[in-house]
Amino acid sequence: MAILRKFRAIRPKPGLEAKIASYPYDVINSEEAREIANGNEYSFLHINKPEIDLPIGTYLYSEEVYLKARDNFQSFVKNGWFIQDEKEMLYVYRQTMDGREQYGIVGCCSADDFYNDIIKKHEHTRKAKEEDRIKHVDVTNINAGPIFLTYRSNNAINGIVDLVVRNIPIYDFVASDGIGHTVWIIEDDSLGTKLTEEFGRIRYLYIADGHHRAASGAMVARRRQAKNPNHTGNEEYNFFLSVLFPDNQLRIFDYNRVLKNLNGNSEEEMFNELDNTFIVEKIGENQYKPRAKGEIGMYYENSWYKLIIKPEQRIENDPVKSLDISVLQDKILEPFFGIEDPRTSDDIDFIGGIRGLNELEKLVDSVKFKVAFAMFPTSVRELMNIADAGKVMPPKSTWFEPKLRSGLLVHSLD
């Protein structure tokens, strides 16, 4: 059963939360981070993306980058921009987007649960990205960004959250992107303890977003265990910062594909290949956004097409092979476009659905890309089924919005 642990959060001094809270480290590049943090000395990007305070061109994985993150964090604490709560507690974090709300419990999850598969995964991690986050955690001695977890909605937990949010929040602001962020402290010890007990009855947690952060947090725990002859299992390094949301509050956006070329094939050959897998209908200039599972939109040469997957092309009894993105990858992207591994191919790019179909048109019309595929979003239930089966989703299958802000609540490993 799942372990949820209270912690003494390090958090912004009230009044600075909107200035400190930042995008996660992995959704913006260094250039974007420099621009966003320009003129804002409080931005958590100075800790999450510390290369912005070093000369342009600095190698992102050099020791000085991680040391800069550590020094910046210590400066935030020294300057009084961060404070630390005196007792261990849990927190509630609400995000509001387009009128939709999702309420997460903020606490620490167990590295042992990660390794024992109580925390379920649905994607592979890349070693280089793991090592980057391991170094960041180890050198700064903090979990700078939380792992985004989900669980099957639970009435008892929902009831406790309802009680907590009747109180006055410690933070409540709308970020520059229009997303609302609200945080409550669960100061009532009995409620916090009741939550840990309720999560102790939950069999599995599921990583929605943050596989590399979770893997790095668990690996740091393993390495520190090995170095500590007096290890008990109760040390803070055995736990990593997480936000846990009920599955019925989450929304997955589509994760779309754009391809640079036809892999040496002709237009006629492409449509012949598509006809083997899909019922192809030309829509024309009007954008086509898939309305249901089994539908894919395609933009090519100033026209949109509706692709309906033929029933015989889907393996329904396989939770991975039954995904729309698996059909597209296995039947079209790999054999026809030559995209054997989407994670490493230079001929494909991925566009989060939050950017809309206009972005797909823009990229293809720019001639940098030849064709775009618009997907119907994967569901949270499909994600859970795949994780329960011990399988992984195709790369770039899910795009969760809104993203968790970093810097609102930080966990120290001491």
C-alpha positions, -999 to +999 in steps of 0.1 A: +000+000+000+011+036-007+031+057+017+024+094+020+046+113+045+043+148+060+072+171+056+085+206+067+080+225+035+104+252+024+082+278+007+080+314-005+076+342+020+040+353+017+038+380-010+066+365-031+049+333-042+038+347-076+073+360-083+091+328-072+068+301-087+081+290-121+075+265-149+090+230-144+126+227-156+117+205-186+089+224-203+111+254-214+146+257-228+174+278-215+167+307-239+131+308-228+141+306-191+165+336-195+137+357-211+111+347-185+134+353-155+149+385-169+144+413-143+130+389-117+156+379-092+130+359-073+122+335-101+127+298-091+142+294-126+175+306-110+174+273-092+156+251-117+175+264-147+206+278-131+225+281-164+206+313-170+230+329-145+261+316-163+275+326-196+255+316-227+269+284-241+278+269-207+276+231-209+242+223-193+255+193-174+287+208-161+295+208-124+292+246-122+256+245-133+246+223-103+268+243-079+251+275-092+217+259-084+228+251-049+243+286-043+211+303-057+189+282-034+210+290-004+208+327-013+170+325-015+170+311+020+195+335+034+177+365+019+145+354+036+127+348+003+121+312+015+108+302+049+105+267+064+075+255+083+082+244+119+063+211+118+057+184+094+024+188+075+006+180+043-007+206+019-035+210-007-026+225-041-054+236-064-049+245-100-075+263-120-075+264-158-104+275-181-128+271-152-117+236-144-102+228-110-080+200-098-070+195-061-038+177-052-024+165-019+013+177-015+035+154+006+064+130+002+063+096-014+086+067-008+116+057-029+108+021-018+073+024-033+089+035-065+112+004-067+085-020-054+061-008-082+035+006-058+042+038-077+034+027-113+052+040-144+041+042-180+071+053-199+109+046-201+134+072-189+166+083-205+198+078-186+212+112-194+181+130-182+181+108-151+217+117-143+210+154-147+182+153-122+202+131-098+230+156-098+206+185-093+189+168-063+222+156-048+240+189-051+212+212-041+200+187-014+163+194-023+135+182-044+130+213-065+101+201-085+073+178-074+063+145-091+028+146-106+010+115-094-026+103-097-047+077-079-082+063-083-106+089-068-114+081-031-144+096-013-127+097+021-098+116+007-121+139-012-140+146+019-109+157+038-098+180+010-133+196+010-128+204+047-093+218+042-102+242+014-129+259+035-100+276+053-080+306+041-052+296+017-016+307+022-012+314-015-037+323-042-026+339-074-030+337-112+002+332-131+011+350-164-003+322-184-037+325-168-034+294-146-046+298-110-025+284-082-039+281-046-022+264-016-036+255+018-017+241+048-033+212+065-025+225+100-049+201+118-027+172+127-056+148+129-067+156+093-031+152+080-028+119+098-061+107+085-049+114+050-017+094+054-039+066+067-063+068+038-034+067+013-021+037+032-052+019+020-046+028-016-029+000-035-012+019-063-002+054-073+005+063-109+031+087-123+012+111-146+041+134-153+077+135-140+092+100-146+127+114-146+122+134-114+107+103-097+136+080-109+162+106-098+146+110-064+146+072-059+181+068-071+194+096-048+178+077-019+195+044-030+229+061-032+226+078+002+214+046+018+246+029+005+268+057+020+250+057+054+261+029+078+234+040+102+206+040+077+172+034+092+148+041+063+132+070+080+157+097+068+142+125+046+163+113+016+142+082+014+112+103+002+106+127-027+082+156-032+049+147-049+015+161-056-013+135-058-045+142-078-076+120-081-079+106-116-113+120-123-101+156-120-073+153-146-073+161-183-048+148-208-044+169-239-035+155-273+002+151-282+006+157-319+032+148-345+049+168-373+072+151-398+099+168-418+097+147-450+080+118-467+112+096-463+119+097-501+083+085-510+058+102-533+025+117-523+007+089-541+027+063-522+018+080-489-019+080-496-018+044-508-001+035-475-027+054-455-055+036-473-042+003-459-048+014-423-074+041-424-105+053-441-093+086-455-116+115-460-105+149-474-119+177-453-102+206-471-092+240-456-113+236-424-093+223-395-101+188-384-097+180-347-104+143-338-136+139-319-132+103-306-108+075-302-100+059-336-099+092-354-067+111-365-065+145-382-038+150-409-026+183-424-008+181-457-004+206-486-029+232-472-056+205-466-070+186-437-079+149-438-099+128-414-083+093-409-105+066-393-086+036-381-100+004-397-112-020-370-089-048-382-058-026-377-062-023-339-053-050-314-081-044-289-069-069-262-035-051-259-036-019-238-007-005-257-014-017-293-050-005-290-039+031-286-044+054-316-008+066-314+004+029-314-015+023-346-001+054-362+035+046-351+034+008-360+015+011-392+026+044-407+054+063-389+079+034-387+074+014-419+066+044-443+082+074-427+112+055-413+106+067-377+119+037-358+125+054-325+105+086-321+127+096-291+158+098-311+147+105-347+155+140-361+127+137-387+098+141-362+088+166-336+060+167-310+035+195-304+015+196-272-022+200-279-024+231-257-008+249-287-038+241-309-042+231-346-030+265-358+005+255-346+004+224-368-006+245-398+020+270-391+048+245-390+038+226-421+031+259-441+066+271-431+080+242-452+101+231-422+077+202-419+058+182-446+029+167-428+012+168-394-009+144-375-034+156-349-043+129-322-073+123-300-060+125-264-051+093-245-073+089-214-062+086-178-079+052-177-058+040-206-027+052-188-036+033-157-044+001-176-010+002-193+008+008-161-011-020-144-001-043-172+035-035-166+039-020-200+049+014-213+032+039-236+047+050-269+069+081-264+051+114-262+017+099-257+004+122-230+004+160-223-010+170-190-023+206-184-020+226-163+016+220-153+027+220-117+046+252-107+080+247-091+091+266-061+058+268-042+067+239-019+102+225-017+114+194+002+148+192+019+166+159+020+180+166+055 
